[in-house]
Amino acid sequence: MKNEVGTLKKGLDVFMLILERPNLSIQEIIDTLKINRSTTYRLIHTLEQQQFIARNANNRYEVAESLRIKLLGERVAPSFEMDWIAVPQLLALSKKTDETVFCGVISGTEMVTTHVIDGHYAARTHAKIGDRHSLHHDAIGKCILAFQPAKRQEWVLDRIELTPKTSRTIVTREAFAAELERIRAAGYAEDDEEGEIGLRCIAAPIRKHGAVIAAIAISGPSLRVSKEKDVYHSRLVKECAESISRQLSLEGAVLRADE
């Protein structure tokens, strides 16, 4: 029994290392964890057979695609706690701007819409819960990715297809990396008709205990959500996101104190 527990622990150590540091060779795993070569090969084989990890084109190991997306999605997935804190504030932001307000998370190389408050204009952005968009032309997707650890950003940059949606879409890795840097400096992201001509979007990150877990945005026709109004709109969106973030972190602290 003791040997089985020890083997299980080593297997979990290998899996967690690959989860945190994808694209590792077997030798790098051996050197990091100080496990002997035969045991490491056996553990790698078992994890690969059970579809926890997979070899990439460079013969290095990563968490298997289906499991990775599930884990990343759950890591940032909205919860009941997020719902009851965020929804009233999303409603208030929509009332201030009369534009569509929505919230989303990232899964793999896509943004997934989790909340939508429709705007009051007849001509407005139409979105629904469950909508998916590639991160590179979506304000929420770019906003969340900009504040993720470097390893996760590299993982996305290695896999995302920078397909043009409009003439304004970012289509090179260098330009996308520069855009993420600009977002970090500004504290907000914009979709300047990159997903659809005539539509603009301004997004700001939601944090929980310092980690960016989601983002909120306002979206509307470029004549109303214009470049000239970015300072005004970004201030409103950032204030809303920061308020949600404070409450999420405070609520988490209260829950831990009560446990």
N, C-alpha and C positions, 0 to 999 in steps of 0.2 A: 504494500500500500504506500509506503514511504517513497519508493522509487517511482510509482505512478504519479504521485503528487509532484515530485521533483521534475518529472518529465513534462507534466502539464504546465508547470510554472515556466519552464524553459520555452515551451511552445508558445505560451502567451507573451513571453518576453520578445520572442522573434516576431510575432504578429504585431505587437505594439510598436516595435522598432520600425517595421516596414510601414505601418500606418503613419507614424510621425515623420519618417524619413524615406519617402518612396524612391525607387530607382537605385536600390542597393544591390551590389554583387554578393555572392555567397561569402567571398573572402572578407568583405567589409562587415558582414553580419558576424562572422567568426571573430574578427578583430575587436568589434565593439562589445560583444556580449561575453567574450572569452569562453565560448562553448567549443568543445573539441569538434573536429571536422566531421567525423562519422555521425555524431549526434545531430549536428547542424543539418547535414544532408537528409537525415531521416525525418527531422522535424519539418524541413522545407517541403519534402515530398508529401508528407501527410497534409500539411496546410494547403498545398497545391491540389492534391486529390480531392480535398473537401471543399474546394473553390473559395477558400479564404484569401488566397494570394494567387498571383499569376505572373508568368515571365513575359517581359515586353520584348520588342524587337532587338534590343541590345543585350538580351540574355540577363537582364536584371529583374529584380522582384518588386512588385507593387501589390497593394490590396486589390483583389478582383473587382472589376468594374461595377458589377451589380451591387456588391456589398459596399463598395466605397460610396456610391451615390446614395445608398440607403443611410449609411452612417453620417455622411455630410448633411443630408437632408434632415435627419433627426437632430443633429447637433444644433441646427439653426431653426428648426420647425417652430411655428407659433404654438402657444399653449393657451389654456383657459386664462391663465394669469395675464398673458399678453393681450388676449381679446378684451377683457374687461377694463384694462388700463388704456389700451390704444384706441378702441372704437370711439368712445366719447370725444377724444381729442382729434381724431380724424374727421369726425362730424363737424367739430368746431372750425377746423382748418378749411373744410369745404364751404362752410357758411361764410367765412371771411373772404374767400376768393371766388366763390360760385363755380369753381372748377372741379373736375373729377379728382378725387384723392384716393390713392391706393397704397398698399403695403405689399412687400414681397420678400422672399428669401432666395438663396441660390441653391441649386442642385446640379452638381457636375459643372457643365459649361452653360447652364441656362438659369434665367430668373423665373421663379414661379410666383404668380400673384396669389396672395392669401386673403386680402381684404380689399373691398372696393366701395367707395362712396361716390355715387354719380353726381356730376355737376348739375347746375340748375339751368344752363343754357340749352337751347334746342340743338345748336351745333357744339358738340362737346366730344371729348375722348370717350370711347366705349371700351370697357374692359370687363372681364368676368373672372371670378375666382377659379384658379386652375390654369389660366393662360400661361403659356411658356414663351420666352423670348431669349435669343442668344444674348449673352452678357455684353458683347462688344457694341451693340447698338441700343442698349437699354440703360436709362439713367439709374434705376434701382440696382440693376445687376452690376454696373460699373462702380457704383457707390459702395456696395458691400465688398466687392472684390478689392477695391483700393485699400481697404483697411484690414485685409486678411494677412496672415503671416506670409513671408516671402516664399516659403515652400509651396503653399497652396496657390499663390499667384503663378508660380512657375509651372505647376501642374496644369492649370487652366491654359496658360499661354502655349504650352506644349501641345494641347489637344484641341483648342477651339478653332473652328473654321471661320475665318474672317471674311465671310461672304457679304458682298455689298447688298444692302437693302435699298439705298438711295445713293445719289451722287455725293452725299455728305458722310456716308458710313466709313468708319475707320477700317482699313483693310490691310494694314501692315502691323507686325508685332512691335516694331519700334514705336510707331505712332500710338498703339494701344498702351504700351508701357509708359510712354510720356503722358498720356491722358490720365492714367492711374496716379501718377506722381502729381499732376495738376490738381486732381480731386483731393488728394491727401492734404495739399497745401491750402486749398480753398475751403475744405470742410463740407463741400457739397458737389453733386454731379449734375450734369445736364445732358439731355438728349436733344441736340439742336437739329431737328428734322433728320436724324440719322436712321430712324426706323420707319418713318413715313413723312413724306414731304407735306408741309403744312401743319405739323404737330410738334410741339416742344414740351419738354418735361424737366422738372427740377426735383432732385432727390437729396435727402440727407440721412445719415446713418443712425440707427437705433442701437444703443449699447446696453449690455447687461454686465455689471461688474467689470466694465472696461472693454469687453469684447464686443465687436460689432456682430449682431445676430440677424439683423434685418434692415430695411430702409423704408422710408415713406416718401411719397412724391405727389406733386400736383402736375396735372397734364391738361393741355388744351391747345386750341388753334394758335399758331405762331403770331397772329395779329394781337391776341390777348396776352398770351404767355410769351411776350416778346423779349428779345435780348436786352432791350432798354429797361425792362422791369426785373432783370435778374437779381439785382441787389435787394429789391423789395421782396420778391418771391422767395429767394434763398433765405432771407432772414426769417420769414414766416415758417418755412419748412424746417429750418434748423431749430427754431424755438420749439416747435411742436415735437420734433424728434428728441431734443434734449429733455423736454418735460417727460416724455414717455420713458426715456432712459433712466432718469432720476427715480421715477416711481417704480420701475422694474427692479432696480438695484435695491431700493428701500424695502419693497415688498419681499424680496428674497431674504434680506437681513431680518425682517420681522418673522418670516416663516421659520428661519433657522433658530431664532430666539425662542419661538414657541415650541419647537420640537423637543 
